[in-house]
């Protein structure tokens, strides 16, 4: 799924941390980074955004409830 305009990075990572299964970020080069890993979170986000906003990411969540959680976050910011 593509996610756009994430302005609350902490809330986004909280939503990812609450996911039960694997959640991956697909980089522009096609690499997949495990967003459940704190190290991957810091490294990937430092490279993706520099102005405090993430314009667009491709995220893969392997569990339906995790996909639903992330969609809910994108729609409601919670």
C-alpha positions in Angstrom: 0.0 0.0 0.0 1.1 3.5 -0.6 1.0 5.9 2.3 1.3 9.7 1.9 1.9 12.9 3.8 2.8 11.4 7.2 3.4 14.4 9.4 3.4 12.8 12.8 6.3 10.4 12.6 6.0 9.3 16.2 2.3 8.3 15.8 3.2 6.5 12.6 5.9 4.4 14.3 3.5 3.8 17.2 0.9 2.4 14.7 3.7 0.2 13.2 4.8 -1.0 16.6 1.2 -2.0 17.4 1.1 -4.3 14.4 1.2 -8.0 15.1 3.0 -9.2 12.0 5.9 -8.0 9.8 5.6 -4.5 8.3 8.1 -3.5 5.6 9.1 -0.3 3.9 9.9 -0.8 0.2 12.7 1.6 -0.8 13.0 3.2 -4.2 15.6 0.6 -5.1 13.2 -2.2 -4.3 14.8 -3.2 -1.0 12.5 -4.1 1.9 13.3 -2.9 5.4 11.6 -4.3 8.5 9.9 -1.3 10.1 9.3 -3.3 13.3 13.1 -2.9 13.9 14.0 0.3 15.7 17.3 0.5 13.9 15.6 0.1 10.5 13.1 2.8 11.5 15.9 5.3 12.4 18.1 4.5 9.4 15.3 4.4 6.8 13.5 7.5 8.0 16.7 9.6 8.2 17.4 8.8 4.6 13.8 9.3 3.4 12.8 12.6 4.9 14.7 15.7 6.0 12.0 18.3 6.5 9.8 16.4 9.1 7.3 15.1 6.6 7.2 11.8 4.6 5.6 12.6 1.3 5.0 9.0 0.1 6.1 5.5 1.1 5.3 2.0 0.0 4.5 -0.2 3.0 3.8 -3.9 3.0 1.9 -5.4 6.0 1.5 -9.1 5.9 -1.5 -9.4 8.3 -5.0 -8.1 7.4 -5.5 -6.5 10.8 -2.2 -4.7 10.4 -3.2 -3.4 7.0 -6.5 -2.2 8.6 -4.6 -0.6 11.5 -2.3 1.4 9.1 -5.3 2.4 6.9 -7.1 3.6 10.0 -3.9 5.6 11.0 -3.8 7.2 7.5 -7.4 8.2 7.6 -7.8 9.3 11.2 -4.3 9.9 12.4 -4.7 7.5 15.3 
